[in-house]
Amino acid sequence: MYTEAITYNAADLSHLFPYQDTKQYDSRYANLLGRIDTIINQASHNPASSLSGLVVELLDTTLNQTISEEAHMISIQYRGYIYHFQDHYRLNRATVTLRTKAEQGLCTVLDLQTLRDQWTQHIQCFDNALERYLIENQAPVWRGDKE
């Protein structure tokens, strides 16, 4: 199991991913980002409220979405799978950490906004690359890949 955090800069990878419009998300991402926005709104308007239940629902949504997407990538033998999987792992860990903080009453708007930003970067980099592969059958070339 991959245990190290992945870091990437979306700007460094932007030449690989032509679809950078953050306003256009499919329903899965609209649902996920909408859940995060709902929690941010709750935390912004009522900082003392318990966010635990909402964050648990977010974690369930995150796990269901990433697991189903990973199964699909495996079934089509997607070449970028391992990089995509590693970023899912990073996002899942971040959401688990957020759940723990929410259970302790320590979850902040900044924590939530950071997770939202991470998801936006993931969508722009990894999900758009997968979409490009599905549409054009053109896998991204990642650093370290052998041609």
Solvent accessible surface area in square Angstrom, and as a share of the most:
residue,aa,sasa,rsa
1,M,177,0.79
2,Y,65,0.25
3,T,91,0.53
4,E,126,0.57
5,A,75,0.58
6,I,30,0.15
7,T,126,0.73
8,Y,42,0.16
9,N,80,0.41
10,A,17,0.13
11,A,74,0.58
12,D,77,0.40
13,L,20,0.10
14,S,48,0.31
15,H,141,0.63
16,L,34,0.17
17,F,1,0.00
18,P,81,0.51
19,Y,79,0.30
20,Q,71,0.32
21,D,77,0.40
22,T,51,0.30
23,K,177,0.75
24,Q,140,0.62
25,Y,53,0.20
26,D,70,0.36
27,S,91,0.59
28,R,103,0.38
29,Y,7,0.03
30,A,56,0.43
31,N,72,0.37
32,L,0,0.00
33,L,6,0.03
34,G,31,0.30
35,R,81,0.29
36,I,0,0.00
37,D,57,0.29
38,T,75,0.44
39,I,2,0.01
40,I,26,0.13
41,N,82,0.42
42,Q,66,0.29
43,A,7,0.05
44,S,60,0.39
45,H,145,0.65
46,N,71,0.37
47,P,114,0.72
48,A,98,0.76
49,S,27,0.17
50,S,92,0.59
51,L,12,0.06
52,S,26,0.17
53,G,47,0.45
54,L,54,0.27
55,V,0,0.00
56,V,57,0.33
57,E,86,0.39
58,L,0,0.00
59,L,10,0.05
60,D,74,0.39
61,T,19,0.11
62,T,0,0.00
63,L,63,0.31
64,N,106,0.55
65,Q,16,0.07
66,T,1,0.01
67,I,108,0.55
68,S,67,0.43
69,E,11,0.05
70,E,21,0.10
71,A,59,0.46
72,H,82,0.37
73,M,0,0.00
74,I,104,0.53
75,S,83,0.54
76,I,52,0.26
77,Q,159,0.71
78,Y,8,0.03
79,R,106,0.39
80,G,0,0.00
81,Y,51,0.20
82,I,83,0.42
83,Y,59,0.23
84,H,2,0.01
85,F,42,0.17
86,Q,31,0.14
87,D,0,0.00
88,H,1,0.01
89,Y,49,0.19
90,R,35,0.13
91,L,0,0.00
92,N,23,0.12
93,R,111,0.40
94,A,31,0.24
95,T,0,0.00
96,V,58,0.33
97,T,78,0.45
98,L,8,0.04
99,R,72,0.26
100,T,54,0.31
101,K,62,0.26
102,A,7,0.05
103,E,103,0.46
104,Q,113,0.50
105,G,66,0.64
106,L,102,0.51
107,C,18,0.11
108,T,67,0.39
109,V,57,0.33
110,L,135,0.67
111,D,35,0.18
112,L,0,0.00
113,Q,68,0.30
114,T,62,0.36
115,L,6,0.03
116,R,58,0.21
117,D,66,0.34
118,Q,44,0.19
119,W,1,0.00
120,T,21,0.12
121,Q,67,0.30
122,H,0,0.00
123,I,8,0.04
124,Q,24,0.11
125,C,1,0.00
126,F,9,0.04
127,D,12,0.06
128,N,18,0.09
129,A,2,0.01
130,L,11,0.06
131,E,76,0.34
132,R,53,0.19
133,Y,37,0.14
134,L,90,0.45
135,I,117,0.59
136,E,85,0.38
137,N,114,0.59
138,Q,87,0.39
139,A,23,0.18
140,P,12,0.07
141,V,71,0.41
142,W,18,0.06
143,R,189,0.69
144,G,77,0.74
145,D,40,0.21
146,K,188,0.79
147,E,170,0.76
